[in-house]
């Protein structure tokens, strides 16, 4: 049964696929996602520590106030 599934769908159906060029993304994808997430978090934390938060402009603040006023009961 396993042989049939591998012949039909490839090594991607295995829990531990062999390390080949065709399965490289299966093996390195989670590592790349983890490293990318760590880099993003470190950069975000450093930006917040430096105070580089995006302040809304006056127009965005006015629109937000308007939307908040619409949600209030009369």
BAKEKE-19755 format. One record per residue: residue number from 1; residue in one letter; x, y, z of N, C-alpha, C in turn. Coordinates in steps of 0.2 Angstrom, whole numbers. Layout:
<atom i="NUM" aa="a" n_xx="X" n_yy="Y" n_zz="Z" ca_xx="X" ca_yy="Y" ca_zz="Z" c_xx="X" c_yy="Y" c_zz="Z"/>
...
END
This chain:
<atom i="1" aa="x" n_xx="4" n_yy="-6" n_zz="0" ca_xx="0" ca_yy="0" ca_zz="0" c_xx="4" c_yy="6" c_zz="0"/>
<atom i="2" aa="x" n_xx="10" n_yy="6" n_zz="4" ca_xx="14" ca_yy="12" ca_zz="4" c_xx="17" c_yy="13" c_zz="-2"/>
<atom i="3" aa="x" n_xx="20" n_yy="8" n_zz="-5" ca_xx="23" ca_yy="8" ca_zz="-12" c_xx="19" c_yy="11" c_zz="-17"/>
<atom i="4" aa="x" n_xx="12" n_yy="9" n_zz="-17" ca_xx="7" ca_yy="12" ca_zz="-22" c_xx="7" c_yy="19" c_zz="-21"/>
<atom i="5" aa="x" n_xx="6" n_yy="21" n_zz="-15" ca_xx="5" ca_yy="29" ca_zz="-13" c_xx="11" c_yy="32" c_zz="-16"/>
<atom i="6" aa="x" n_xx="17" n_yy="30" n_zz="-14" ca_xx="23" ca_yy="33" ca_zz="-16" c_xx="24" c_yy="33" c_zz="-24"/>
<atom i="7" aa="x" n_xx="22" n_yy="28" n_zz="-27" ca_xx="22" ca_yy="28" ca_zz="-35" c_xx="18" c_yy="33" c_zz="-38"/>
<atom i="8" aa="x" n_xx="12" n_yy="33" n_zz="-34" ca_xx="7" ca_yy="38" ca_zz="-37" c_xx="8" c_yy="45" c_zz="-35"/>
<atom i="9" aa="x" n_xx="9" n_yy="47" n_zz="-29" ca_xx="10" ca_yy="53" ca_zz="-27" c_xx="17" c_yy="56" c_zz="-25"/>
<atom i="10" aa="x" n_xx="22" n_yy="51" n_zz="-25" ca_xx="29" ca_yy="54" ca_zz="-24" c_xx="30" c_yy="53" c_zz="-17"/>
<atom i="11" aa="x" n_xx="36" n_yy="55" n_zz="-15" ca_xx="39" ca_yy="54" ca_zz="-8" c_xx="36" c_yy="59" c_zz="-3"/>
<atom i="12" aa="x" n_xx="32" n_yy="64" n_zz="-6" ca_xx="28" ca_yy="69" ca_zz="-1" c_xx="23" c_yy="65" c_zz="3"/>
<atom i="13" aa="x" n_xx="21" n_yy="59" n_zz="2" ca_xx="16" ca_yy="56" ca_zz="6" c_xx="19" c_yy="52" c_zz="12"/>
<atom i="14" aa="x" n_xx="26" n_yy="52" n_zz="12" ca_xx="29" ca_yy="48" ca_zz="18" c_xx="30" c_yy="53" c_zz="24"/>
<atom i="15" aa="x" n_xx="30" n_yy="50" n_zz="30" ca_xx="31" ca_yy="54" ca_zz="36" c_xx="39" c_yy="56" c_zz="36"/>
<atom i="16" aa="x" n_xx="43" n_yy="52" n_zz="34" ca_xx="50" ca_yy="54" ca_zz="33" c_xx="53" c_yy="52" c_zz="26"/>
<atom i="17" aa="x" n_xx="52" n_yy="57" n_zz="22" ca_xx="54" ca_yy="56" ca_zz="15" c_xx="61" c_yy="56" c_zz="14"/>
<atom i="18" aa="x" n_xx="64" n_yy="53" n_zz="9" ca_xx="71" ca_yy="53" ca_zz="8" c_xx="74" c_yy="60" c_zz="7"/>
<atom i="19" aa="x" n_xx="80" n_yy="61" n_zz="9" ca_xx="83" ca_yy="68" ca_zz="7" c_xx="85" c_yy="68" c_zz="0"/>
<atom i="20" aa="x" n_xx="81" n_yy="71" n_zz="-4" ca_xx="83" ca_yy="71" ca_zz="-12" c_xx="82" c_yy="79" c_zz="-14"/>
<atom i="21" aa="x" n_xx="84" n_yy="80" n_zz="-20" ca_xx="83" ca_yy="87" ca_zz="-23" c_xx="75" c_yy="88" c_zz="-23"/>
<atom i="22" aa="x" n_xx="71" n_yy="83" n_zz="-25" ca_xx="64" ca_yy="84" ca_zz="-26" c_xx="60" c_yy="85" c_zz="-19"/>
<atom i="23" aa="x" n_xx="63" n_yy="83" n_zz="-13" ca_xx="60" ca_yy="84" ca_zz="-7" c_xx="64" c_yy="89" c_zz="-3"/>
<atom i="24" aa="x" n_xx="68" n_yy="93" n_zz="-6" ca_xx="72" ca_yy="98" ca_zz="-2" c_xx="68" c_yy="103" c_zz="2"/>
<atom i="25" aa="x" n_xx="62" n_yy="105" n_zz="-2" ca_xx="58" ca_yy="110" ca_zz="2" c_xx="54" c_yy="107" c_zz="8"/>
<atom i="26" aa="x" n_xx="53" n_yy="100" n_zz="8" ca_xx="50" ca_yy="97" ca_zz="14" c_xx="55" c_yy="97" c_zz="19"/>
<atom i="27" aa="x" n_xx="61" n_yy="96" n_zz="18" ca_xx="66" ca_yy="96" ca_zz="24" c_xx="68" c_yy="103" c_zz="26"/>
<atom i="28" aa="x" n_xx="69" n_yy="108" n_zz="21" ca_xx="72" ca_yy="114" ca_zz="23" c_xx="66" c_yy="120" c_zz="24"/>
<atom i="29" aa="x" n_xx="60" n_yy="118" n_zz="22" ca_xx="55" ca_yy="123" ca_zz="22" c_xx="53" c_yy="125" c_zz="29"/>
<atom i="30" aa="x" n_xx="52" n_yy="120" n_zz="34" ca_xx="51" ca_yy="122" ca_zz="41" c_xx="57" c_yy="126" c_zz="44"/>
<atom i="31" aa="x" n_xx="63" n_yy="124" n_zz="42" ca_xx="69" ca_yy="128" ca_zz="45" c_xx="69" c_yy="135" c_zz="42"/>
<atom i="32" aa="x" n_xx="67" n_yy="136" n_zz="36" ca_xx="67" ca_yy="143" ca_zz="33" c_xx="61" c_yy="147" c_zz="36"/>
<atom i="33" aa="x" n_xx="56" n_yy="144" n_zz="37" ca_xx="50" ca_yy="148" ca_zz="40" c_xx="52" c_yy="150" c_zz="48"/>
<atom i="34" aa="x" n_xx="55" n_yy="145" n_zz="51" ca_xx="57" ca_yy="147" ca_zz="58" c_xx="62" c_yy="152" c_zz="58"/>
<atom i="35" aa="x" n_xx="67" n_yy="152" n_zz="54" ca_xx="73" ca_yy="157" ca_zz="54" c_xx="70" c_yy="164" c_zz="52"/>
<atom i="36" aa="x" n_xx="65" n_yy="164" n_zz="47" ca_xx="62" ca_yy="170" ca_zz="45" c_xx="58" c_yy="173" c_zz="50"/>
<atom i="37" aa="x" n_xx="54" n_yy="169" n_zz="54" ca_xx="50" ca_yy="171" ca_zz="59" c_xx="54" c_yy="174" c_zz="65"/>
<atom i="38" aa="x" n_xx="60" n_yy="171" n_zz="66" ca_xx="64" ca_yy="174" ca_zz="72" c_xx="67" c_yy="181" c_zz="69"/>
<atom i="39" aa="x" n_xx="69" n_yy="181" n_zz="63" ca_xx="72" ca_yy="187" ca_zz="60" c_xx="67" c_yy="193" c_zz="61"/>
<atom i="40" aa="x" n_xx="61" n_yy="191" n_zz="59" ca_xx="55" ca_yy="196" ca_zz="59" c_xx="54" c_yy="199" c_zz="66"/>
<atom i="41" aa="x" n_xx="54" n_yy="194" n_zz="71" ca_xx="52" ca_yy="196" ca_zz="78" c_xx="58" c_yy="200" c_zz="81"/>
<atom i="42" aa="x" n_xx="64" n_yy="198" n_zz="79" ca_xx="70" ca_yy="202" ca_zz="82" c_xx="70" c_yy="209" c_zz="79"/>
<atom i="43" aa="x" n_xx="68" n_yy="210" n_zz="72" ca_xx="68" ca_yy="217" ca_zz="69" c_xx="62" c_yy="221" c_zz="72"/>
<atom i="44" aa="x" n_xx="57" n_yy="217" n_zz="73" ca_xx="51" ca_yy="221" ca_zz="76" c_xx="52" c_yy="223" c_zz="83"/>
<atom i="45" aa="x" n_xx="55" n_yy="219" n_zz="87" ca_xx="56" ca_yy="221" ca_zz="94" c_xx="61" c_yy="226" c_zz="94"/>
<atom i="46" aa="x" n_xx="66" n_yy="226" n_zz="90" ca_xx="71" ca_yy="232" ca_zz="90" c_xx="68" c_yy="238" c_zz="88"/>
<atom i="47" aa="x" n_xx="64" n_yy="238" n_zz="83" ca_xx="60" ca_yy="244" ca_zz="81" c_xx="56" c_yy="247" c_zz="86"/>
<atom i="48" aa="x" n_xx="52" n_yy="243" n_zz="90" ca_xx="48" ca_yy="245" ca_zz="95" c_xx="52" c_yy="248" c_zz="101"/>
<atom i="49" aa="x" n_xx="58" n_yy="245" n_zz="102" ca_xx="62" ca_yy="248" ca_zz="107" c_xx="65" c_yy="254" c_zz="105"/>
<atom i="50" aa="x" n_xx="66" n_yy="256" n_zz="99" ca_xx="69" ca_yy="262" ca_zz="97" c_xx="63" c_yy="267" c_zz="96"/>
<atom i="51" aa="x" n_xx="57" n_yy="265" n_zz="97" ca_xx="51" ca_yy="270" ca_zz="96" c_xx="49" c_yy="271" c_zz="89"/>
<atom i="52" aa="x" n_xx="51" n_yy="266" n_zz="85" ca_xx="49" ca_yy="267" ca_zz="78" c_xx="42" c_yy="264" c_zz="76"/>
<atom i="53" aa="x" n_xx="37" n_yy="267" n_zz="80" ca_xx="30" ca_yy="264" ca_zz="78" c_xx="27" c_yy="269" c_zz="74"/>
<atom i="54" aa="x" n_xx="23" n_yy="267" n_zz="70" ca_xx="20" ca_yy="271" ca_zz="65" c_xx="14" c_yy="275" c_zz="68"/>
<atom i="55" aa="x" n_xx="14" n_yy="281" n_zz="68" ca_xx="9" ca_yy="285" ca_zz="71" c_xx="4" c_yy="287" c_zz="66"/>
<atom i="56" aa="x" n_xx="-3" n_yy="286" n_zz="67" ca_xx="-8" ca_yy="288" ca_zz="62" c_xx="-7" c_yy="295" c_zz="60"/>
<atom i="57" aa="x" n_xx="-9" n_yy="297" n_zz="54" ca_xx="-9" ca_yy="304" ca_zz="52" c_xx="-16" c_yy="307" c_zz="54"/>
<atom i="58" aa="x" n_xx="-17" n_yy="313" n_zz="53" ca_xx="-23" ca_yy="316" ca_zz="55" c_xx="-29" c_yy="314" c_zz="52"/>
<atom i="59" aa="x" n_xx="-28" n_yy="312" n_zz="45" ca_xx="-34" ca_yy="310" ca_zz="42" c_xx="-36" c_yy="303" c_zz="44"/>
<atom i="60" aa="x" n_xx="-32" n_yy="299" n_zz="46" ca_xx="-33" ca_yy="292" ca_zz="48" c_xx="-36" c_yy="293" c_zz="55"/>
<atom i="61" aa="x" n_xx="-34" n_yy="297" n_zz="59" ca_xx="-37" ca_yy="298" ca_zz="66" c_xx="-44" c_yy="301" c_zz="65"/>
<atom i="62" aa="x" n_xx="-45" n_yy="305" n_zz="61" ca_xx="-52" ca_yy="308" ca_zz="60" c_xx="-57" c_yy="302" c_zz="58"/>
<atom i="63" aa="x" n_xx="-55" n_yy="298" n_zz="53" ca_xx="-59" ca_yy="293" ca_zz="51" c_xx="-60" c_yy="288" c_zz="57"/>
<atom i="64" aa="x" n_xx="-55" n_yy="286" n_zz="61" ca_xx="-56" ca_yy="282" ca_zz="66" c_xx="-61" c_yy="285" c_zz="71"/>
<atom i="65" aa="x" n_xx="-60" n_yy="291" n_zz="73" ca_xx="-65" ca_yy="294" ca_zz="77" c_xx="-72" c_yy="294" c_zz="75"/>
<atom i="66" aa="x" n_xx="-73" n_yy="295" n_zz="68" ca_xx="-79" ca_yy="295" ca_zz="65" c_xx="-82" c_yy="288" c_zz="66"/>
<atom i="67" aa="x" n_xx="-78" n_yy="283" n_zz="64" ca_xx="-81" ca_yy="276" ca_zz="65" c_xx="-83" c_yy="274" c_zz="72"/>
<atom i="68" aa="x" n_xx="-79" n_yy="276" n_zz="77" ca_xx="-80" ca_yy="275" ca_zz="84" c_xx="-87" c_yy="278" c_zz="86"/>
<atom i="69" aa="x" n_xx="-88" n_yy="284" n_zz="83" ca_xx="-94" ca_yy="288" ca_zz="85" c_xx="-100" c_yy="284" c_zz="82"/>
<atom i="70" aa="x" n_xx="-99" n_yy="281" n_zz="76" ca_xx="-105" ca_yy="277" ca_zz="73" c_xx="-107" c_yy="271" c_zz="77"/>
<atom i="71" aa="x" n_xx="-102" n_yy="269" n_zz="81" ca_xx="-104" ca_yy="263" ca_zz="85" c_xx="-107" c_yy="264" c_zz="91"/>
<atom i="72" aa="x" n_xx="-107" n_yy="270" n_zz="93" ca_xx="-110" ca_yy="272" ca_zz="100" c_xx="-118" c_yy="272" c_zz="99"/>
<atom i="73" aa="x" n_xx="-121" n_yy="270" n_zz="104" ca_xx="-129" ca_yy="271" ca_zz="105" c_xx="-131" c_yy="278" c_zz="106"/>
<atom i="74" aa="x" n_xx="-136" n_yy="280" n_zz="103" ca_xx="-138" ca_yy="287" ca_zz="104" c_xx="-141" c_yy="288" c_zz="111"/>
END
